[in-house]
C-alpha cells in the first residue's frame, strides 16, 4: 500500500477535496499544504523554514498520510518522502468557476464589486487564471510538470472534469494494482 501520498494541481483543481475523500476511505490522515503555507489564512505567508519544519515533523509522525496542495519550491526537500503523487488537472473554465464560487462562499457580498474583498479576490482570480499559460516563475502547469519530472515515485494523472467519486475510484484502483 502507498503510505505517503501527495496530491497536487492548480488552485481549484480539487486537491483538498480528493485528499479528504481518500482519507475517509483509507487509513491515512489528511494534511493540507495551505495549513503550513499560511500563517494567517490567505493573507500572511509563514516563514519557509518554519512551515517546512512543521510539515516534515507532521509527516514523520503521522504516517500513513495524504498531503494535498502544492509544495513545489518551498517543499522540494520533501520530494523523496512521497511514494505516490497524484496530479489533478481540470479545464480552466471549470476551475475558475469553482474558485469564484468558493470565494463567494468564503466572503459573500464582500467579494463582489464595491465589497471590501473585491480587489483581493480579483487579484487571486487573475493569479489563478495564469496556471495553464504561465512559466515556472509562478504556480503553473509548467512548474508542476518540471517538478513531476524530478520525482522518484509513482505518478497518477487524473485529467478532466471528473467527479470526486470517479477520482477516488481511479486512485483506489491504481493502488490495488
N, C-alpha and C positions, 0 to 999 in steps of 0.2 A: 504494500500500500504506500502511496505517496503521503509523506508525513509533513512536508514543508512546501506548501503551495502558494504561489504568488499569482494574483490576478491583476492584469494591467490593461490600460486602454485610455482613450480620451475621457476628459471630464464629460459625464453624461452617458457614457457607454454602458454603464451598469455594473462596474466592478464591485462596488459595495453591495449592491443588491444580490449579485451572484455569490459573493462571499458569504453573506448571511444565509442565503438559501442552501448552499452546500454545507455550511456548518450545522444547519438544522438536520441534515441527513447523514453527516459523518461525525466521527468522534473528535473533530477538530474544533479548536477555539477560533473565533474570527477576530482579527485585528485589522484596523484600517489606518493607512498611512496618514490620512488627514489628522488623526488624533495625536500624531507625533510631529507633523509638519507645522501645525499652528499652535502658537502659544495662546492666542485669543482667536477663536474660530473665524476664519476668513478675513481677519483684519491685521493680525500681527504674527509673522512667522517666528518660529522658535529658532534658536541658535543651532546650526547644523550639527556640531559636535554633540550637543546635548540631546537632540532628537535621535541621532544615530545611536548614542549610548543607551538611551531609554528603550528604543525599539529592539536593539540587539539583546538587551537584558530580557525583555519580554519574550522574544523569540526563543532564547535559550531555555527559559523556564517553563514555557507553555506548550511544548511540542506534544501532539501534532497541532499544526496551526494552518490557517489560511490568512494570508496578508493581501488585502485589496488596496488598490490605488497605486499611483506611480511613485517609484523611488529612484528613477534614473538620475544620475548625477550624485545627489547627496547620499543615496543609499547604495552606491556602487560597491562598497566593501561587503555588502550583504549578498552579493550576486551568487557566491558559491554556496550559500546556505539553502538555496532553492533546489528541490528535486523535481518540481513541475512548475512551469509557468504557463498561464492561460492568457492569451492575448484576445481582447474583445475589440471589434470594430463594427460600427453601425453607420448607415448613411448620415451625412452631415445634417440634412434637413430634419431627420427623425431625432437625432441627438440634440440639436439646438431647440427643438420644440420641447423635449424633455427638460432641458435646462431652464427654458423660460417658465415652464410650469413649476419647476422646483423653486426657482427664485420667487415666483409669486406666492407659492405656499409658505416660503420662509419669511418674506417681508410684506406680503399683502399689497395693499394700495400704495405703500411707500416705494414699491418697485416701479410704479407707473409714472408717466410724465408729471412733474410737479412734486413728486414724493421725495422724501429725504434720502432714499436709497437708489433713486433712479439713475444718477450718473455712475454710481458704483456698479450697479447691475449692467449698465450699458458697456462699461469698460470690461467687465468679466465676460459678457457675451461676445464682444469683439475679440478678446483673447481666445476664447473657446472656439470661435469660428475659424481660427488660423490652423487648427490641428492638421487638417489634410493637406495644406498647402505650404506651411512654414518649414523652415530649415531646422537643423538641430539646436539652434540657439534658444528655442523655447520648447515647451512640452508639445511635441508634434509627432505625427506618424513617422517622420524621418528619424527623429531622435529615438523613438521606440524601436524602430526596425534596426537601427545601428546598435542599440543596447541588446536587443534579442540576438543579434549576430554573434555577440560575445558570450552567450550563455553556454554552460556545460551541463545542461539538464534537458529533460524532455520538454517539448512545447506543444500546446494545443492552440490552434487558431479557431475562433468562433466568429465568423464574419457574416453580417447581415442582420436584419431586424428580427431576431429570434425572441421567442418568449423566454421568461425566466425558466420555466419548466423544460423547454427544449434545450436550453443551455445546461441546466443541471443534468438532464438525461445524457447529453453528449459527453459531459465530463465524467459522469459515473460509468458510462460505457467504456470510455477510454481507460479509466482507472482499473476496470475489471479485466482488461486485457483483450 
